[in-house]
Amino acid sequence: MTTVVERPVVSDVRPGSSGAAVVALALFETRRLLTRLPVVVALLVYLGWTVWRGGKDWDGYPALQDVDRATQSAPMLVGLAVLLSVNHAALRSRRHGTEHHFSVLVLPPWRRTVAHALSVVAAALLTAVCVAAEFGREALRPGAIGHGSVGELLVGPLTVLLSGLFGLLMAALVRSAIAAPLTVVFFLFLLLFGTGMSDGGVRWFMPVVIEPTASTLPSDLIGRPAAWHALYLAGLALCAGLVAVLVAGGRKPVVTAGVAGAVAMTLVGAVAQAGGDSPELVKARERATVNPDQVQTCVRRDGSTYCAFPEWGPRVADWAGVVDRVRSLAGGSAHEQKIVVRQRIEARYGLSGDAALTPLERPHEVTVRTRWGGNRVPEFSAAVAGVLVAGNEKASTSMCDGRMVTVMWLALGWESDPVAALRRVRLDDSVTGSALVLQPTDGMYMTAAQTEVLRELLDRPRGEVTARVKSHWAELTEPKLTAARAARLLDVKTPQGDDKCLD
């Protein structure tokens, strides 16, 4: 008889080898995660969208307190792809029926879960690099002003981290491959239809809080609890990751303590971010809206005064350049008229409203808003021209006669492509017929006949038209001037279009 003696298998696992194995597995899972098709497609779409959009939102003159928030939405797509891919990777052994083979390996299930969690951290760090590059590109533009918020910039990477760790937690709790795709569909529905449905502090429980306005406010008046929201997202992500480790069998005291700490972080961030605006912030917004002169700095250039909020000091040179060009085309006393350019905002509702500004009634005072570049330039130019012709903003916005020809020539005659500027400054983007002309406060109305005369002027040599405008300045700025009379004074053909104003 042959006796077979079974020897016990002696493990040669050395202290620390399990930690090295976790790192090795994390590197493997990171490489697989970043090369998964959903993640690759999401990253390419994210990068393509970011590159294509670069500078278009700000017309080349970004305010960094808006740029930081603009980095938050696109990473949500990456987050959903990471959620799906991490969940799929965590369920790989169950899906392939190889779960029982892992019992002979160094790593228990909870350590494998840690490796998957570390791969999510790598995806979040990659997103953070993209966010930093996007913000840095805008911050380095010559026209950039304002200050960004680190808390706002962290939202994008933290959204990816939260999404991935939530997918990992789902794999630990629901051992089904269909759960993650259904969750992605649910989140897409929520993002498309539920983002603007909640108000007040409740909306801050969403990963990304999108403001319903395009207004730009000074950094100290924004009032978004960005730091507390980042803490809330970080705590929520840690909760998801550590609970996944706990469910997988990680019963060490450090894991339990980590879960408790993560819950505390989440609660502190959630309560603090829902606190609402402080009384000090409400008063500061009221003061900036009603009495902006109390918080603005004024400088004089060529006799005119330019008053701006502190962050917009670099914009004064651009405003002064427009004022000088408009005045250079004017005649009479308007050619040397000193004006006051005052920056105005409606900050009492924070970023939740975009109320219109009422026209000023003080003589020769012009409103300029916080956004600049693109269409904002001809809009401001039209406001300056209206004040030079009518005397104040209130009078210029209620004006509807042939003087609009003079106003629009002053506003656009100095442009390198005045017809394109005319298209940008009109509400319907037209260059024929009647239309509303936009400006920082209420708009001005142009009749079809006035548009005809203006188009004739814009097609002629600038020097020739400027000489005629200056020589007939008194007649061209008389109230109740008709478009036909303006055409005769300027030596262009009589317009055929309607010259009646809106009732």
PyMOL commands that set and color helices and strands:
alter all, ss='L'
color gray80, all
select helices_A, chain A and resi 17-34+37-53+64-70+75-90+92-96+99-104+109-139+150-173+179-193+200-205+219-221+226-247+253-273+279-290+292-294+310-329+332-336+350-352+376-390+393-397+403-412+418-425+448-458+462-471+473-476+483-489
alter helices_A, ss='H'
color red, helices_A
select strands_A, chain A and resi 297-301+304-308+340-343+365-368+435-437+444-446
alter strands_A, ss='S'
color yellow, strands_A
deselect
rebuild
show_as cartoon
